[in-house]
Amino acid sequence: MKIILIIISMLLIISCTSPKKIMQSSNKLKGEYVLNSDKLFQAFSNINYHSLVLNDDGTYVLNKAKTTFTPAIEQCNVASKGKWSGLSSDVFELTSEDKYEKQKGFNYDIKKENRYSQDSLYINVKFLNYFHPVKLNFYFNNNNSKSIHTESTTIKLLKSKYLLPKSTYSVNRNRIKFSLDANVSGTNLYKGRILFSIFEEDIDTEKTNYITITLPNFDQCFYEFEPYNQELFFMKNPKKLFWKGSVWEKL
């Protein structure tokens, strides 16, 4: 009940705030805010960030904390990016770019060939960049019972078991849906997405029985990208923000 009252109070404050006050607060807020932390190994903590940059054009960049010791490890500098906006004079929100545009990591190419045994469908998935271990999911003709889930990037399956039977008078099209699941087993801290839906296409499996799927931009940074959907943060004063249970101070 207490939480509901707090939410109602916040909504009332937001609804009563004039656009002029929100604009004035937003102008004061623009800049870079560094996470106030005394952790020696900030890059490996639960809040592994360095700073939040709120740009004049309404975009934001959330920078990861850097390792400060040797040997250095390969890491992505940016945890998330997108748009920010004001809801009231002291309440603001973040929405990451994946909520309003297609990211390059979802791009794919398909090469269709006819090779080997005609009784089988062959699928080969290629990652051109580094990728974290993922599980590959293929669904056939929107039937969950006709699906395969594997960590192997090379797959061979019987057409008779997974695909529609060949028809004499029509093109033998099968709808194939491909997605990836993040393999987070044994991971203590994971803030990225779990499911990556790549494509859903109709493919003539009589003309094509060997499919090569290439994911040119599915890399570590795309895999670890942190999504936010109207994530709230608060302005304590023009020099300090409060977000993720921590204080962020303006440079």
TORBA-790394 format. One line per field, with one value per residue (C-alpha): residue number from 1; residue in three letters; x, y, z. Coordinates in nm, 4 decimals. Layout:
<nodes>
k (NUM; ...)
r (ALA; ...)
X (X; ...)
Y (Y; ...)
Z (Z; ...)
</nodes>
This chain:
<nodes>
k (1; 2; 3; 4; 5; 6; 7; 8; 9; 10; 11; 12; 13; 14; 15; 16; 17; 18; 19; 20; 21; 22; 23; 24; 25; 26; 27; 28; 29; 30; 31; 32; 33; 34; 35; 36; 37; 38; 39; 40; 41; 42; 43; 44; 45; 46; 47; 48; 49; 50; 51; 52; 53; 54; 55; 56; 57; 58; 59; 60; 61; 62; 63; 64; 65; 66; 67; 68; 69; 70; 71; 72; 73; 74; 75; 76; 77; 78; 79; 80; 81; 82; 83; 84; 85; 86; 87; 88; 89; 90; 91; 92; 93; 94; 95; 96; 97; 98; 99; 100; 101; 102; 103; 104; 105; 106; 107; 108; 109; 110; 111; 112; 113; 114; 115; 116; 117; 118; 119; 120; 121; 122; 123; 124; 125; 126; 127; 128; 129; 130; 131; 132; 133; 134; 135; 136; 137; 138; 139; 140; 141; 142; 143; 144; 145; 146; 147; 148; 149; 150; 151; 152; 153; 154; 155; 156; 157; 158; 159; 160; 161; 162; 163; 164; 165; 166; 167; 168; 169; 170; 171; 172; 173; 174; 175; 176; 177; 178; 179; 180; 181; 182; 183; 184; 185; 186; 187; 188; 189; 190; 191; 192; 193; 194; 195; 196; 197; 198; 199; 200; 201; 202; 203; 204; 205; 206; 207; 208; 209; 210; 211; 212; 213; 214; 215; 216; 217; 218; 219; 220; 221; 222; 223; 224; 225; 226; 227; 228; 229; 230; 231; 232; 233; 234; 235; 236; 237; 238; 239; 240; 241; 242; 243; 244; 245; 246; 247; 248; 249; 250; 251)
r (MET; LYS; ILE; ILE; LEU; ILE; ILE; ILE; SER; MET; LEU; LEU; ILE; ILE; SER; CYS; THR; SER; PRO; LYS; LYS; ILE; MET; GLN; SER; SER; ASN; LYS; LEU; LYS; GLY; GLU; TYR; VAL; LEU; ASN; SER; ASP; LYS; LEU; PHE; GLN; ALA; PHE; SER; ASN; ILE; ASN; TYR; HIS; SER; LEU; VAL; LEU; ASN; ASP; ASP; GLY; THR; TYR; VAL; LEU; ASN; LYS; ALA; LYS; THR; THR; PHE; THR; PRO; ALA; ILE; GLU; GLN; CYS; ASN; VAL; ALA; SER; LYS; GLY; LYS; TRP; SER; GLY; LEU; SER; SER; ASP; VAL; PHE; GLU; LEU; THR; SER; GLU; ASP; LYS; TYR; GLU; LYS; GLN; LYS; GLY; PHE; ASN; TYR; ASP; ILE; LYS; LYS; GLU; ASN; ARG; TYR; SER; GLN; ASP; SER; LEU; TYR; ILE; ASN; VAL; LYS; PHE; LEU; ASN; TYR; PHE; HIS; PRO; VAL; LYS; LEU; ASN; PHE; TYR; PHE; ASN; ASN; ASN; ASN; SER; LYS; SER; ILE; HIS; THR; GLU; SER; THR; THR; ILE; LYS; LEU; LEU; LYS; SER; LYS; TYR; LEU; LEU; PRO; LYS; SER; THR; TYR; SER; VAL; ASN; ARG; ASN; ARG; ILE; LYS; PHE; SER; LEU; ASP; ALA; ASN; VAL; SER; GLY; THR; ASN; LEU; TYR; LYS; GLY; ARG; ILE; LEU; PHE; SER; ILE; PHE; GLU; GLU; ASP; ILE; ASP; THR; GLU; LYS; THR; ASN; TYR; ILE; THR; ILE; THR; LEU; PRO; ASN; PHE; ASP; GLN; CYS; PHE; TYR; GLU; PHE; GLU; PRO; TYR; ASN; GLN; GLU; LEU; PHE; PHE; MET; LYS; ASN; PRO; LYS; LYS; LEU; PHE; TRP; LYS; GLY; SER; VAL; TRP; GLU; LYS; LEU)
X (0.0000; 0.2862; 0.4504; 0.1200; 0.0848; 0.4412; 0.3746; 0.0475; 0.2276; 0.4981; 0.2377; 0.0567; 0.3833; 0.4669; 0.1190; 0.1261; 0.4671; 0.4555; 0.6422; 0.8425; 0.9764; 1.0614; 1.2505; 1.4431; 1.5384; 1.6437; 1.8719; 2.0371; 2.0728; 2.2694; 2.6265; 2.8301; 2.7659; 3.0217; 2.9144; 3.0175; 3.1866; 3.4716; 3.5013; 3.8559; 3.7392; 3.4396; 3.4448; 3.3595; 3.1006; 2.7218; 2.7142; 2.9994; 2.9641; 3.1819; 2.9477; 2.6135; 2.6308; 2.3121; 2.3570; 2.1954; 2.0125; 1.8222; 2.0450; 2.2386; 2.5443; 2.6045; 2.9781; 3.1202; 3.3842; 3.7355; 3.9749; 4.2569; 4.5001; 4.7073; 4.6809; 4.4041; 4.1041; 3.9030; 3.5772; 3.3124; 3.3227; 2.9500; 2.6881; 2.3854; 2.2731; 1.9444; 1.7220; 1.6458; 1.3641; 1.2103; 0.8839; 0.8884; 1.1328; 1.3250; 1.2114; 1.3584; 1.3615; 1.5908; 1.4813; 1.7513; 1.7856; 1.6707; 1.3187; 1.2809; 1.5244; 1.6739; 2.0319; 2.3050; 2.3597; 2.0326; 2.1507; 2.1936; 2.2679; 2.1317; 2.3025; 2.0736; 2.2175; 2.1229; 2.3829; 2.4242; 2.1252; 1.7845; 1.6234; 1.7900; 1.8042; 2.1477; 2.1932; 2.5264; 2.5463; 2.8518; 2.9500; 3.2113; 3.2880; 3.3379; 3.0210; 2.9346; 2.8054; 2.4476; 2.1823; 2.0425; 1.6662; 1.4941; 1.1150; 0.9455; 0.6000; 0.5054; 0.4956; 0.6803; 0.6924; 0.8823; 1.1781; 1.5418; 1.7529; 2.1275; 2.4637; 2.6083; 2.6439; 2.6244; 2.2909; 2.1551; 1.7915; 1.5503; 1.2955; 1.0334; 1.0571; 1.0569; 0.9219; 0.5949; 0.5609; 0.6295; 0.3227; 0.2847; 0.1046; 0.2614; 0.5954; 0.7247; 0.7626; 0.8438; 0.8360; 1.1594; 1.2040; 1.5539; 1.6426; 1.9253; 1.9137; 2.1874; 2.3563; 2.3785; 2.4113; 2.6677; 2.6614; 2.6175; 2.5483; 2.3859; 2.2031; 2.1682; 1.8889; 1.8026; 1.6310; 1.7535; 1.4942; 1.6865; 1.4366; 1.1231; 1.1121; 0.9419; 1.2006; 1.1479; 1.3115; 1.2960; 1.5142; 1.7199; 1.8395; 2.1633; 2.1324; 2.4248; 2.3267; 2.5883; 2.5625; 2.8251; 2.7600; 2.6632; 2.9581; 3.0343; 2.9110; 2.5788; 2.5401; 2.6054; 2.3984; 2.1709; 1.8073; 1.6021; 1.2345; 1.1308; 1.3834; 1.3419; 1.6206; 1.6068; 1.7792; 1.8752; 2.0142; 2.1730; 2.5012; 2.3762; 2.1578; 2.0176; 1.9912; 2.0360; 2.0529; 2.3620; 2.4598; 2.6069; 2.7992; 2.8360; 3.1826)
Y (0.0000; 0.2381; 0.1769; 0.2488; 0.5794; 0.6789; 0.6028; 0.7992; 1.0938; 1.0881; 1.0817; 1.3777; 1.5737; 1.4941; 1.5882; 1.9206; 2.0291; 2.2894; 2.2290; 2.5461; 2.4092; 2.0761; 2.2610; 2.4695; 2.1602; 1.9729; 2.2598; 2.2520; 1.8754; 1.8452; 1.7251; 1.4303; 1.2707; 1.0403; 0.7591; 0.8326; 0.5100; 0.4038; 0.0550; -0.0343; -0.2731; -0.0757; -0.2531; -0.5819; -0.4489; -0.4737; -0.1142; -0.1302; 0.2198; 0.5271; 0.8017; 0.8990; 1.1633; 1.3624; 1.5420; 1.8648; 1.6780; 1.4585; 1.1532; 0.9780; 0.7553; 0.5271; 0.4597; 0.1527; 0.1667; 0.1021; -0.1504; 0.0250; -0.2619; -0.4912; -0.7093; -0.5159; -0.7103; -0.6459; -0.4711; -0.2440; 0.1207; 0.1880; 0.0000; 0.1672; 0.4651; 0.6171; 0.9115; 1.0970; 1.3354; 1.5182; 1.4198; 1.6848; 1.9364; 1.6558; 1.3288; 1.2115; 0.8958; 0.6960; 0.4878; 0.2881; 0.2952; -0.0652; 0.0471; 0.2782; 0.1599; -0.1604; -0.2093; -0.3291; -0.6409; -0.7831; -0.7588; -1.0885; -1.2367; -1.5657; -1.7717; -2.0375; -2.3431; -2.6970; -2.9466; -3.2949; -3.5174; -3.3944; -3.5608; -3.3157; -2.9445; -2.8064; -2.4836; -2.3138; -2.0019; -1.7755; -1.5081; -1.2779; -1.1025; -1.2092; -1.3417; -1.4696; -1.8299; -1.8382; -2.0990; -2.1134; -2.1589; -2.2605; -2.2908; -2.4358; -2.3312; -2.1709; -2.5090; -2.5315; -2.9096; -2.8666; -2.6789; -2.7262; -2.5621; -2.6081; -2.4447; -2.5894; -2.3552; -2.6437; -2.8240; -3.1133; -3.2198; -3.4491; -3.2678; -3.5331; -3.4624; -3.0814; -2.9506; -2.9606; -3.2474; -3.1777; -3.0808; -3.1639; -2.8456; -2.5780; -2.4369; -2.6165; -2.3154; -2.3531; -2.0669; -2.0623; -1.8485; -1.7954; -1.6490; -1.6591; -1.6997; -1.5515; -1.8296; -1.6778; -1.9965; -1.9482; -1.5701; -1.3653; -1.0372; -0.9984; -0.6820; -0.7421; -0.8986; -1.2666; -1.3119; -1.1918; -1.2412; -1.2444; -1.3314; -1.5137; -1.6046; -1.8350; -2.0520; -2.2938; -2.6035; -2.7948; -2.5459; -2.4770; -2.7323; -2.5690; -2.2340; -2.0226; -1.7456; -1.4768; -1.2346; -0.9680; -0.7364; -0.9722; -0.8852; -0.8508; -0.4910; -0.5722; -0.8813; -0.6881; -0.3799; -0.2800; -0.2039; 0.0588; 0.1349; 0.4628; 0.4055; 0.6744; 0.8757; 1.1787; 1.5160; 1.5868; 1.9244; 2.0649; 1.8952; 1.5538; 1.2730; 0.9726; 0.6524; 0.2799; 0.3468; 0.5662; 0.9318; 1.0572; 1.3877; 1.6369; 1.7023)
Z (0.0000; 0.0843; -0.2547; -0.4340; -0.2478; -0.3416; -0.7102; -0.7032; -0.5389; -0.8071; -1.0851; -0.9281; -0.9060; -1.2675; -1.3933; -1.2053; -1.3304; -1.6075; -1.9369; -1.8680; -1.5374; -1.7010; -1.9775; -1.7238; -1.5222; -1.8363; -1.9393; -1.5965; -1.6092; -1.9342; -1.8876; -1.7649; -1.4261; -1.2680; -1.0392; -0.6835; -0.5736; -0.3492; -0.4971; -0.6011; -0.8714; -0.9951; -1.3330; -1.1614; -0.9154; -0.9398; -1.0630; -1.3127; -1.4590; -1.4883; -1.6019; -1.7542; -2.0281; -2.0963; -2.4285; -2.5532; -2.8330; -2.5886; -2.6239; -2.3492; -2.3216; -2.0249; -1.9985; -1.8317; -1.5618; -1.6906; -1.5492; -1.3640; -1.3329; -1.5516; -1.7439; -1.9167; -2.0409; -2.3553; -2.2760; -2.4261; -2.3255; -2.3645; -2.1612; -2.3184; -2.5245; -2.6338; -2.5437; -2.2199; -2.1322; -1.8385; -1.6717; -1.3994; -1.2536; -1.0790; -1.2409; -1.5722; -1.7815; -2.0117; -2.3118; -2.4885; -2.8675; -2.9143; -2.8186; -3.1180; -3.3871; -3.5224; -3.4045; -3.6417; -3.4330; -3.5693; -3.9307; -4.1113; -4.4518; -4.5862; -4.8544; -5.0041; -5.1782; -5.2746; -5.1527; -5.0088; -4.9252; -5.0396; -4.7385; -4.5015; -4.4269; -4.3385; -4.1441; -4.0836; -3.8625; -3.8812; -3.6278; -3.7825; -3.4545; -3.0963; -2.9378; -2.5949; -2.5805; -2.7044; -2.7718; -3.1267; -3.1671; -3.4903; -3.5155; -3.8225; -3.9456; -3.6122; -3.4456; -3.1142; -3.1401; -3.4669; -3.3252; -3.2377; -2.9650; -2.9732; -2.9032; -3.2238; -3.5199; -3.7681; -3.7873; -3.9929; -3.9602; -4.1436; -4.3593; -4.2863; -3.9119; -3.9092; -4.2412; -4.4324; -4.6826; -5.0466; -5.2494; -5.6174; -5.7165; -5.5001; -5.3958; -5.0896; -4.8613; -4.4944; -4.2454; -4.0467; -3.7370; -3.5973; -3.2585; -3.0057; -2.6288; -2.4109; -2.2173; -1.8694; -1.6691; -1.3926; -1.4399; -1.1225; -1.2981; -1.6406; -1.7454; -2.1181; -2.3186; -2.2936; -2.6318; -2.9730; -3.2496; -3.5796; -3.8534; -3.9638; -4.3344; -4.5840; -4.7587; -5.0467; -4.8989; -5.2273; -5.4134; -5.0998; -4.8493; -4.7325; -4.5556; -4.4376; -4.1968; -4.1307; -3.8383; -3.9204; -3.6243; -3.3429; -3.1202; -2.7513; -2.7250; -2.8908; -2.6740; -2.3500; -2.4447; -2.1550; -2.2450; -2.0634; -2.1122; -1.9482; -1.6706; -1.4045; -1.2430; -1.0172; -0.9858; -0.6258; -0.7302; -1.0505; -0.9555; -0.8441; -0.9787; -0.7981; -1.0016; -0.9378; -0.5663; -0.6057; -0.6357; -0.9650; -0.9515; -1.2337; -1.3716)
</nodes>
